């Protein structure tokens, strides 16, 4: 599990740091609003790495597919509503 956890944290950290530097240099960021999604994403990466160490690849693929279908449904439902 330690390899999955380290890889996930490394990827998430480098992704957010790169995006933070880009937005801060443009002056288009509000740090108060940006901190919460960053913390939530890091917590999700840790939880995902911990869970991935205990599940089979096929099970993870099914879970990932269900999450994508649900996300698509929510996105389409929001667009179809009144403007």
N, C-alpha and C positions, 0 to 999 in steps of 0.2 A: 504494500500500500504506500510506502514512503516514496517510491518513484512516481506514482500517479499524483500524489499530493504535491510533491515538489514541482513537477512539470506544470500542473494546473496553476499553482501559485506564481511560478515564474512567468508563465504566459500572461496571466491576468495582470500581474504587476507591471510588466513591460508594456502591455497594451494601454493601460490607464496612464502610465507615466508619459508615454509618447503623446497621447491625446491631450493630457493636461498641459504639457509644455506648449503644444501647438495652440490651444485655446487661450492660454494665459498670455502668450506673446501677441495675439490678436486683440486682447482685451475684451473678448466676447464670452467671458465665463463668470458665473456667480459661484464662488467657492462654497457658500452655505448650501446651495441647492445641489452642487456636484458631489459633495461628500457622501450623502446617503446612498445613492446608487452604487458608488464605488465600494462602500462597506458591504452592501447587500450582495454585490457581485463576487466579492472576495469570500464572503461567507458561503455563497452558493458553490463556488469553486472548491472550497474545502469539503463541503458536504458531498458534492458530486464525486470528488476523488475518493472519499471514504466509502461511499456506497459502491462505486465502480470496482473496488477491490474485492467485493463480496458477491457480485452478480456475474452471471454469464454474459457473453457478448450478445447473444440473441435476445436476452431479457432487456439489456440496455438499449438495443435497437428498437424494441417494441415500445419501451417507455419514451424514448426520444421521438418516435413517430407519433405517439399519442399526444405528447406535449406540442409538437408542431401542428397537428390537426386542431387541437384546442386553440392554439394561438392564432391560427388562420381564421377559425370560426369567429373568435372575438374581434379580430381586425375587420373582417367583412361585415359583421353585424353592426359595428360602430359606424362604418361608412354608409350603410343602407338606411340608417336612422335619419330623422329630420335634421336639416342643416341649421 
